[in-house]
């Protein structure tokens, strides 16, 4: 499970240190791909394989399945962190997410998300307003 917000910086070569507490878990490999709201999703390899299997059972006759799968897999990049725990984020993914230097790497349960830091702050400010209202829809009867 991935938790927390980790302020990190991209270097001039488009590399990013993974949060220290997750480096060992991700050392065997990971997949970076486009996420919603112009962030990047970072999946441990096993989680990406689970999602791949789920999408393989979805009906390819459904236009939404085809469209989602195309973008999701076409933009995916498998990476192995170097010995220092850095990954290289491909230029196309950096461009998609608007990553320049300051980033926020957030835990999102089964994945990490990489955000441009100012974009994350703006998103959080907007969504925190509706956070308590959403609990009724997302977790009815739990919280």
C-alpha positions in Angstrom: 0.0 0.0 0.0 1.4 3.4 -1.0 0.7 6.3 1.3 1.7 9.9 1.8 2.9 12.9 -0.2 6.6 13.1 -1.1 8.0 16.3 -2.5 10.7 15.4 -5.0 12.7 17.0 -7.9 13.4 15.9 -11.4 17.0 16.2 -12.5 18.1 17.7 -15.8 18.0 14.2 -17.4 14.4 13.6 -16.4 15.2 11.2 -13.6 13.4 11.1 -10.3 14.3 9.4 -7.0 11.6 7.1 -5.8 10.5 7.8 -2.2 13.0 5.9 0.0 10.3 3.9 1.8 9.2 2.3 -1.5 12.5 1.7 -3.2 12.9 -1.9 -2.2 9.3 -2.8 -3.1 9.8 -1.2 -6.6 13.4 -2.4 -7.2 12.4 -5.4 -9.3 10.6 -3.2 -11.8 7.6 -0.9 -12.3 5.5 0.6 -15.0 4.8 4.3 -15.5 1.8 5.4 -17.6 -0.6 8.2 -18.1 -3.1 8.7 -15.3 -6.2 10.8 -15.0 -6.1 14.5 -14.3 -2.7 14.8 -16.1 -0.7 12.9 -13.5 1.4 9.7 -14.0 0.6 6.4 -12.5 3.5 4.2 -11.2 2.6 0.6 -10.7 4.7 -2.2 -9.2 5.1 -4.8 -11.9 2.7 -7.3 -10.2 -0.1 -4.7 -9.9 0.4 -3.7 -13.6 0.1 -7.4 -14.5 -3.1 -7.7 -12.5 -4.6 -4.7 -14.3 -3.5 -6.2 -17.7 -5.3 -9.4 -16.9 -8.5 -7.5 -15.9 -8.4 -5.5 -19.2 -7.8 -8.7 -21.2 -11.1 -10.0 -20.0 -13.0 -6.8 -20.9 -15.0 -6.9 -24.1 -12.9 -5.4 -27.0 -16.2 -4.8 -28.7 -16.8 -1.9 -26.2 -15.4 1.3 -27.6 -14.5 2.6 -24.2 -12.4 -0.5 -23.4 -10.5 -0.1 -26.7 -9.9 3.6 -26.2 -8.8 3.2 -22.6 -6.5 0.3 -23.4 -4.9 2.1 -26.3 -3.9 5.1 -24.3 -3.0 3.2 -21.2 -0.7 0.7 -22.9 0.7 2.9 -25.6 2.0 5.4 -23.1 3.3 2.8 -20.7 7.0 2.5 -20.0 8.6 -0.3 -18.0 11.5 0.8 -15.8 13.9 -0.7 -13.4 15.3 1.8 -10.8 19.0 2.3 -10.7 21.1 1.4 -7.6 20.3 4.9 -6.2 16.5 4.4 -6.6 16.1 6.7 -9.5 13.9 6.1 -12.5 13.9 7.9 -15.8 10.6 9.4 -16.8 10.3 9.4 -20.6 9.9 12.8 -22.2 6.4 12.1 -23.6 5.2 11.3 -20.1 6.9 14.3 -18.6 5.2 16.5 -21.2 1.8 14.9 -20.6 2.0 15.5 -16.8 3.6 19.0 -17.2 6.6 17.9 -15.1 9.4 20.3 -15.1 11.3 20.3 -11.8 9.3 20.2 -8.6 7.1 17.1 -8.3 4.7 15.6 -5.8 4.8 11.8 -5.6 1.7 10.7 -3.8 0.6 7.4 -2.5 -2.7 6.2 -4.0 -3.2 2.8 -2.4 -2.0 0.3 -5.0 0.0 2.8 -7.0 2.1 6.0 -6.8 1.1 9.1 -8.7 3.6 11.7 -10.0 2.2 15.2 -10.2 3.7 18.5 -11.1 3.9 20.1 -7.6 1.8 23.2 -8.4 -0.8 21.1 -10.3 -1.1 18.8 -7.2 -1.5 21.8 -4.9 -4.3 23.2 -7.1 -6.0 19.8 -7.4 -5.8 19.2 -3.7 -7.2 22.7 -2.9 -10.1 22.1 -5.2 -10.9 18.5 -4.1 -10.5 19.0 -0.4 -13.7 21.1 -0.4 -15.8 18.1 -1.5 -13.8 15.4 0.5 -16.3 15.0 3.2 -19.2 14.9 0.8 -17.6 12.2 -1.3 -17.3 9.8 1.6 -21.0 9.2 1.5 -20.7 8.1 -2.2 -17.3 6.3 -2.1 -17.5 4.6 1.3 -21.2 4.4 2.3 -21.6 3.2 5.8 -17.8 2.7 6.4 -16.7 6.1 7.7 
